[in-house]
């Protein structure tokens, strides 16, 4: 009995198809069929019912399946233990990031240095809103995320602040506010505002600040890309509420006005599950990111 035979049997049982199992295992279908047949001959019983288009477990196969799965899991655990003791990390890790991160963090550089340090780890990357990334963290679909903070700490999630900067009002050079250096937030109650989309940390911060100032913001335009917000403001379509660094990067198109009473800050944080299983690869990525990204004041 070989581990390969058990792996082929478990995969066919899970997918109910020799063809799909062969595709998942990246081997030829005749090879899968031959190895499963060899296992059945050794055990003296059919494990799979091939009489219909959908492959099904026989009663013996159903009894054997959990033991085959346990054997494969035990072998994987042995390999993981040896890798950890020898300083190796293997597996797959997935990081999520907000679309609006811009260039405040060199994420490609971070992932490249992690790949150099742990070449045996397969890295996945996904972009989404902070709200959806937190859902993915809780569900275990991703290991680490860069999210925008909303001011509240989500339950079951550890946050590590990496960026914290004031939000400013960016307006076109012909806007009435273009002659001002600062503005109270309440003065923007009747202005068309330009902001990030719902579900982002920055949008939540803006809405909470406006509520605290006694008004509901009129969001005339919203976009996932913060540079688009600056461009819209530069065309005279409203007041964009964006991070200070982004406004300064677009000073050719917009005039920067500081927001007083209250001052609003936008923050980015690393986020990961506080409880629950974390793979060695996921733990390695979290440690790598914390070591290379400066903590915000």
C-alpha positions as CSV (number, residue, x, y, z in Angstrom):
1,X,0.0,0.0,0.0
2,X,1.4,3.4,-1.1
3,X,0.6,6.9,0.0
4,X,0.1,7.8,-3.6
5,X,-2.7,5.2,-3.8
6,X,-4.4,6.6,-0.8
7,X,-4.1,10.1,-2.1
8,X,-5.6,9.1,-5.5
9,X,-8.4,7.3,-3.7
10,X,-9.3,10.2,-1.4
11,X,-9.2,12.7,-4.3
12,X,-11.5,10.6,-6.5
13,X,-13.9,10.1,-3.6
14,X,-14.0,13.9,-2.9
15,X,-14.6,14.8,-6.5
16,X,-16.7,11.8,-7.5
17,X,-14.8,11.6,-10.8
18,X,-11.6,10.0,-12.0
19,X,-11.3,12.8,-14.7
20,X,-11.6,15.6,-12.2
21,X,-9.3,13.8,-9.8
22,X,-6.6,13.5,-12.5
23,X,-6.9,17.2,-13.3
24,X,-6.6,18.1,-9.6
25,X,-3.6,15.8,-9.2
26,X,-2.0,16.9,-12.5
27,X,-1.6,13.3,-13.6
28,X,-3.1,11.2,-16.4
29,X,-6.4,9.6,-15.7
30,X,-5.3,6.1,-16.6
31,X,-2.6,6.4,-13.9
32,X,-5.2,7.4,-11.3
33,X,-7.4,4.5,-12.3
34,X,-4.6,2.0,-12.2
35,X,-3.3,3.0,-8.8
36,X,-6.8,2.9,-7.3
37,X,-7.3,-0.6,-8.8
38,X,-4.0,-1.7,-7.4
39,X,-5.1,-0.5,-3.9
40,X,-8.5,-2.4,-4.3
41,X,-6.7,-5.6,-5.3
42,X,-4.4,-5.4,-2.3
43,X,-7.4,-4.8,0.1
44,X,-9.5,-7.5,-1.7
45,X,-12.6,-5.2,-2.0
46,X,-13.9,-2.5,-4.4
47,X,-13.7,0.9,-2.8
48,X,-15.5,2.8,-5.6
49,X,-18.7,2.1,-7.5
50,X,-18.0,2.9,-11.2
51,X,-21.4,1.7,-12.5
52,X,-22.8,5.2,-13.2
53,X,-21.4,8.4,-14.5
54,X,-20.8,9.7,-11.0
55,X,-18.2,7.6,-9.1
56,X,-19.5,6.6,-5.6
57,X,-18.0,5.0,-2.6
58,X,-18.9,1.4,-1.9
59,X,-19.8,0.5,1.7
60,X,-16.2,-0.7,2.2
61,X,-14.9,2.5,0.6
62,X,-16.9,4.6,2.9
63,X,-15.4,2.8,5.9
64,X,-11.9,3.0,4.5
65,X,-12.1,6.7,3.5
66,X,-11.6,8.3,7.0
67,X,-8.6,6.1,7.7
68,X,-7.0,7.0,4.4
69,X,-7.7,10.7,5.1
70,X,-6.2,10.3,8.6
71,X,-3.1,8.6,7.2
72,X,-2.5,11.4,4.7
73,X,-3.0,14.1,7.4
74,X,-0.5,12.3,9.7
75,X,2.1,12.3,6.9
76,X,1.5,16.0,6.3
77,X,1.9,16.7,10.0
78,X,5.2,14.8,10.1
79,X,6.5,16.8,7.2
80,X,5.3,20.1,8.8
81,X,7.0,19.2,12.1
82,X,10.3,18.4,10.3
83,X,10.1,21.6,8.3
84,X,9.5,23.7,11.4
85,X,12.4,22.1,13.3
86,X,14.7,22.7,10.3
87,X,13.6,26.3,9.8
88,X,11.7,25.6,6.6
89,X,8.2,26.9,5.9
90,X,6.1,25.5,3.1
91,X,2.4,25.7,2.1
92,X,0.3,28.6,0.8
93,X,-0.5,32.0,2.3
94,X,-2.9,34.6,1.1
95,X,-2.8,38.3,1.9
96,X,-5.6,40.7,1.2
97,X,-5.3,44.5,0.7
98,X,-7.6,47.4,0.3
99,X,-7.7,48.8,-3.2
100,X,-7.2,52.3,-1.9
101,X,-3.8,51.7,-0.3
102,X,-2.0,53.5,-3.1
103,X,1.8,53.8,-2.7
104,X,1.8,54.3,1.1
105,X,3.1,50.7,1.5
106,X,5.5,48.9,-0.8
107,X,3.5,45.7,-0.9
108,X,5.2,44.2,-3.9
109,X,8.6,44.7,-2.2
110,X,7.3,43.1,1.0
111,X,6.0,40.0,-0.8
112,X,9.2,39.7,-2.9
113,X,11.4,39.7,0.3
114,X,9.0,37.2,1.9
115,X,9.3,34.9,-1.2
116,X,13.1,35.3,-1.1
117,X,13.1,34.2,2.6
118,X,10.5,31.4,2.1
119,X,10.7,30.2,-1.5
120,X,8.7,27.1,-0.6
121,X,5.6,29.1,0.2
122,X,3.0,29.8,-2.5
123,X,1.7,33.4,-2.1
124,X,-1.8,34.6,-3.1
125,X,-3.0,38.2,-3.2
126,X,-6.5,39.6,-3.3
127,X,-7.9,43.2,-3.3
128,X,-11.2,44.2,-1.7
129,X,-12.9,46.6,0.7
130,X,-11.9,46.5,4.4
131,X,-15.4,45.2,5.3
132,X,-15.0,42.2,2.9
133,X,-11.4,41.5,3.9
134,X,-12.4,41.3,7.6
135,X,-15.1,38.8,6.6
136,X,-12.5,36.8,4.7
137,X,-10.2,36.8,7.7
138,X,-12.9,35.5,10.0
139,X,-13.8,32.8,7.4
140,X,-10.1,31.7,7.1
141,X,-10.0,32.5,3.4
142,X,-7.0,34.8,3.9
143,X,-4.2,34.9,6.5
144,X,-3.3,38.6,6.7
145,X,-4.9,41.8,5.4
146,X,-4.0,45.5,5.0
147,X,-7.2,47.3,6.0
148,X,-8.4,50.8,6.6
149,X,-9.3,51.4,10.3
150,X,-12.8,52.5,11.1
151,X,-12.1,53.6,14.7
152,X,-13.5,50.5,16.3
153,X,-11.6,47.2,16.9
154,X,-13.3,44.3,15.1
155,X,-13.8,41.3,17.4
156,X,-11.4,38.4,17.1
157,X,-9.0,40.4,15.0
158,X,-5.5,41.7,16.0
159,X,-4.6,45.1,14.4
160,X,-1.1,46.5,13.9
161,X,-1.2,50.1,12.8
162,X,1.2,50.9,10.0
163,X,0.0,54.2,8.5
164,X,-1.7,57.1,10.3
165,X,-2.1,60.5,8.5
166,X,-4.6,63.4,8.5
167,X,-7.4,63.7,6.0
168,X,-7.6,67.0,4.1
169,X,-10.1,68.6,1.8
170,X,-8.8,68.7,-1.8
171,X,-10.5,71.2,-4.2
172,X,-9.9,72.5,-7.7
173,X,-7.8,75.6,-8.0
174,X,-10.9,77.6,-9.0
175,X,-13.0,76.4,-6.0
176,X,-14.0,79.0,-3.3
177,X,-12.0,77.1,-0.7
178,X,-8.8,77.3,-2.9
179,X,-7.9,80.6,-1.1
180,X,-8.1,79.0,2.4
181,X,-5.5,77.1,4.4
182,X,-7.9,75.4,6.7
183,X,-11.7,74.8,7.1
184,X,-13.9,73.5,9.8
185,X,-15.6,70.2,8.9
186,X,-19.1,71.7,9.6
187,X,-18.5,74.2,6.8
188,X,-18.6,71.3,4.3
189,X,-22.2,70.3,5.3
190,X,-23.7,71.9,2.1
191,X,-20.8,70.9,-0.2
192,X,-20.8,68.0,-2.7
193,X,-18.2,65.6,-1.2
194,X,-16.0,63.1,-3.0
195,X,-15.0,60.0,-1.0
196,X,-14.1,56.3,-1.1
197,X,-16.8,53.7,-1.5
198,X,-18.9,52.1,1.2
199,X,-17.2,49.4,3.2
200,X,-13.8,51.2,3.2
201,X,-12.2,52.3,6.5
202,X,-11.8,55.8,5.2
203,X,-15.5,56.2,4.3
204,X,-16.5,55.0,7.8
205,X,-14.2,57.5,9.4
206,X,-15.6,60.4,7.3
207,X,-19.2,59.5,7.9
208,X,-18.6,59.2,11.7
209,X,-16.8,62.6,11.8
210,X,-19.6,64.3,9.8
211,X,-22.2,62.8,12.2
212,X,-20.1,64.1,15.1
213,X,-20.1,67.6,13.5
214,X,-23.9,67.5,13.2
215,X,-24.6,66.7,9.6
216,X,-25.0,63.9,7.1
217,X,-22.5,64.1,4.3
218,X,-23.7,64.5,0.7
219,X,-21.4,62.1,-1.1
220,X,-21.8,63.2,-4.8
221,X,-19.0,60.9,-6.2
222,X,-17.3,57.8,-4.9
223,X,-14.5,55.7,-6.3
224,X,-12.3,52.8,-5.1
225,X,-9.1,54.5,-6.4
226,X,-8.2,57.6,-4.3
227,X,-6.3,59.1,-7.2
228,X,-9.6,59.3,-9.0
229,X,-11.0,61.2,-6.1
230,X,-8.3,63.9,-6.5
231,X,-8.9,64.1,-10.2
232,X,-12.7,64.6,-9.7
233,X,-12.0,67.4,-7.3
234,X,-9.5,68.9,-9.6
235,X,-12.2,69.2,-12.3
236,X,-14.4,71.2,-9.9
237,X,-16.9,68.4,-9.1
238,X,-16.7,68.8,-5.3
239,X,-14.5,68.5,-2.3
240,X,-12.5,65.3,-2.0
241,X,-11.7,64.0,1.5
242,X,-8.4,62.2,1.0
243,X,-5.1,61.5,2.9
244,X,-2.7,64.4,3.1
245,X,0.1,62.5,1.2
246,X,-2.3,61.8,-1.7
247,X,-3.4,65.4,-1.9
248,X,0.2,66.6,-2.0
249,X,1.0,64.1,-4.7
250,X,-1.7,65.7,-6.8
251,X,-1.0,69.4,-6.0
252,X,-0.8,70.2,-9.7
253,X,-4.6,69.4,-9.9
254,X,-5.9,70.3,-6.5
255,X,-5.5,72.7,-3.6
256,X,-5.0,71.2,-0.2
257,X,-7.1,72.6,2.7
258,X,-6.5,71.3,6.2
259,X,-9.6,70.2,8.1
260,X,-10.0,71.6,11.6
261,X,-12.5,70.9,14.4
262,X,-12.3,68.0,14.3
263,X,-9.1,66.8,12.7
264,X,-9.7,63.5,10.9
265,X,-7.1,60.8,10.5
266,X,-7.0,57.8,8.1
267,X,-5.2,54.7,9.2
268,X,-4.0,51.5,7.6
269,X,-3.4,48.4,9.7
270,X,-2.2,44.9,9.4
271,X,-5.0,42.6,10.5
272,X,-5.1,38.9,11.3
273,X,-7.2,36.5,13.4
274,X,-6.5,36.6,17.1
275,X,-7.8,33.1,17.7
276,X,-8.1,30.0,15.5
277,X,-5.6,27.9,13.6
278,X,-2.8,29.8,11.8
279,X,-0.6,27.9,9.4
280,X,3.2,28.1,9.7
281,X,3.2,30.0,6.4
282,X,0.6,32.5,7.6
283,X,2.5,33.0,10.9
284,X,5.7,33.5,9.0
285,X,4.1,36.2,6.7
286,X,2.7,38.0,9.7
287,X,6.1,38.1,11.5
288,X,7.8,39.2,8.2
289,X,5.3,42.0,7.7
290,X,5.6,43.3,11.3
291,X,9.4,43.2,11.0
292,X,9.5,45.2,7.8
293,X,6.7,47.7,8.1
294,X,7.1,50.5,10.6
295,X,4.5,50.9,13.2
296,X,2.4,54.1,13.0
297,X,2.7,56.6,15.9
